[in-house]
Amino acid sequence: MSNNNQQQPAPVLELRNVSVGYESAHGMVQAVRNVSLKIYPNQIVGLVGESGSGKSTLGNAIMALLKNNAVLLGGEVLVQGQDVYKLNKKELRKFRWNRMSMVFQSAMNALNPVLTVEEQIADVFTYHRPAMSKKEIYDKAVALMKMVSIDPKHLKSYPHELSGGMRQRVVIAIALALEPDLVIMDEPTTALDVVVQKSILDKIKELQREKGFAVLFVSHDFSLVAELAEKVAIMYAGRFIEITDSKKLNLLERHHPYTEGLLGAIPELTAETVMIEGIPGNPPDLINLPTGCAYHPRCKYAFESCKTIHPVEKNVDGRLIACHLYEEEVVR
Ligand SMILES: Nc1ncnc2c1ncn2[C@@H]1O[C@H](COP(=O)(O)OP(=O)(O)OP(=O)(O)O)[C@@H](O)[C@H]1O
């Protein structure tokens, strides 16, 4: 979304200093640490980071679907201005799927194997739109199948009779059934081959443009997110270490050293020889985080302050970067 208008629309999603931990026998796992972000209508924002960086935890936290041992340690999650943690159980059940929905990791395997596609789509309407007639629900199911480019004859199919790509399309159709304002997609195409992956991503883009919902697209695949999303939040050890326009995701721009490492790990298809410079070391233990910057033990630029002083987010050429290498104005 362009920022040129003086009148910026209200964000669909606003995260204010959100922190989430998991209680464990060894201490609190600090899975999400003080993250803030705004997503506007019509916008696709990518969320990337290595496995274990806290992406799914944040997605679940937005939906207020945290696991039993998880705790919202602080902050606010506002969807269309509503703090989801201020809703009671009944209000939350209504709010979810109507205003915000989520395509979970490996969702295509989460379809109920003993129900037909039609029954699973109908369930959503029976629960959330009890006044709808059977005929209206059937018509809606047909329209949803067409929307995700599946022949409506498959409404009578059971999940095992569909390909992985078709099952994933059904899951996306279900997530969009009630026309939510915000859709969280957690690795929606990871289990699929590249061709099917591309067709699903094209479908997501097409539907998003047509319907105008906002998307938080979670993935560990940096190049995929850079292509799909307008803005990308890069997560390391539970924190956003950089938030940038995806257009600026190239090594000619200044970045957080971790982003630079991820960018270096993307092979350039046009290059004659491909040099992949991985990131050395492993992500930190989220119970005993390193002092200072959590990335410093792996950072090739680390200096003394990085070991002791927590880097705050700074505005660097229009990007938010939390790194001592940069001196610019403090934004928050
Ligand atoms: N129920 C749990 N109890 C304790 N720790 C947990 C629990 N669930 C997740 N974690 C830890 O929280 C951290 C963040 O996990 P999360 O699944 O959010 O990361 P992720 O970036 O989504 O990873 P992936 O891409 O592998 O799904 C990890 O260190 C993980 O081990």
The ligand as an ORCA input file, in Angstrom:
! r2SCAN-3c Opt
* xyz 0 1
  N       4.704    -25.997     23.327
  C       5.953    -25.542     23.394
  N       6.639    -25.604     24.549
  C       7.901    -25.121     24.662
  N       8.565    -24.536     23.660
  C       7.927    -24.426     22.469
  C       6.599    -24.932     22.279
  N       6.228    -24.680     20.992
  C       7.280    -24.055     20.414
  N       8.294    -23.910     21.301
  C       9.586    -23.253     21.064
  O       9.333    -21.893     20.722
  C      10.264    -21.449     19.741
  C       9.526    -20.859     18.578
  O       8.810    -21.887     17.900
  P       7.928    -21.609     16.608
  O       7.279    -22.902     16.233
  O       7.076    -20.433     16.843
  O       9.052    -21.232     15.547
  P       8.944    -21.153     13.965
  O       9.788    -20.014     13.554
  O       7.512    -21.148     13.558
  O       9.628    -22.512     13.515
  P       9.212    -23.508     12.331
  O       9.469    -22.765     11.061
  O      10.120    -24.667     12.537
  O       7.775    -23.833     12.553
  C      11.121    -22.669     19.379
  O      12.317    -22.594     20.118
  C      10.297    -23.829     19.853
  O      11.124    -24.912     20.234
*
